[in-house]
Amino acid sequence: MKEILKLTLALAFICAVAGAALAFVSQKTAAPREKARIAQRDAKMKLLLPAETNQVSELPSEGEVAFYEARNAAGEVIAYCAEGSDPNGFSGEIKVLVGFNLDGTIRGVLVSENSETPGVGSRACNRETTKSFWSLFASQKEEDTQASQLPPNAYLDSFNGQHLGGEFQFGQSSQGTAGNGVVTPVSGATVSSTAIRNAVNRVSAAARQQFHFAATQE
């Protein structure tokens, strides 16, 4: 009985020390991790804003959606970007960045943070450029040009050009393709696709309140 008590106390002590060490490390690395997250977010945000963007600053806003305005060298507001999220991804929260013009039309959508399953839910989240064999021998100038473009994703790209005046739904529009408030989910990744759509809808609702965009209907 005494041996069991000693073993229990020893294990409890080890767990307490390990827990304290993990808490200390987490506290010490919290600021660098947050700084790295913001840097990654800002880098992705630039892909959604006009090339002439000179400065990006956060706007005062209420709720969970954060808004940013892009200004050119003359100080004129030329576009906006917003970050929203949905907690119901297949593996947890999914955050999206939505770039949009002054009139509320979407310039592009990026998933800024996710932990979806590689090869499954990630197909709805990731933007990846597939390089050809020839591209390995292409000039540096061509590579720089390709790197400046937003890598494709059919699902995320289906939001492009649509307006933040309403909620997005799955299906087909009256024209038989994605558009007019309709987007098509990735087959086999419906949960991830739904979380992305819901996050964009949260951005859309907040943008209508923030910028007073007129409601639209299909």
Buried (B, 14 or more C-beta within 10 A) or exposed (E): EEEEEEEEEEEEEEEEEEEEEEEEEEEEEEEEEEEEEEEEBEEBBBBBBBEEBEEBEEEEBEEEBBBBBBBBEEEEEBBBBBBBBBEBBBBEBBBBBBBBBEEBBBBBBBBBBBEBBEEBBBBBBBBEEEEEEEEEEEEEEEEEEEEEEBBEBEBBBBBBEBBBBBBBEEEEBEEEEBBBBBBBBBEEBBBBBBBBBBBBBBBBBBBBEBBEBEEBEE
